[in-house]
Amino acid sequence: AIDYDKVVESRNRNFIILHDKLISKNILDIKFPNGAFAYPYYMENGMEIKKRLAEKKIYIPTLWPNVLSVNDCSSVEYNYSANILPLPCDQRYGAEDMEFLNKVLIHS
């Protein structure tokens, strides 16, 4: 018995919170998707940032991990896989979580 409308509403609200805080620093041209599970945030040294976030108990997955092993580190594909952080914004989280995530990112 999942209330899908509330799930989408929560995801959208979290996405907007992150987008409002990070848009000026994000080089990606983000379009607003309905019900996104993650906010794609490009950050130089993404792999290092993921490690720092993990130390704060924030897990950020690596999208397309196979790309890192089959592409040269100077390729666009490698760069995107290593540096796009899919920040969690699904229904398990609320506004306070998004604010905390933003603060941790700013200080990383």
Beta strands, then each sheet from edge to edge (+ up, - down):
strand 1: 38-42
strand 2: 84-88
sheet 1: 1+ 2-
end
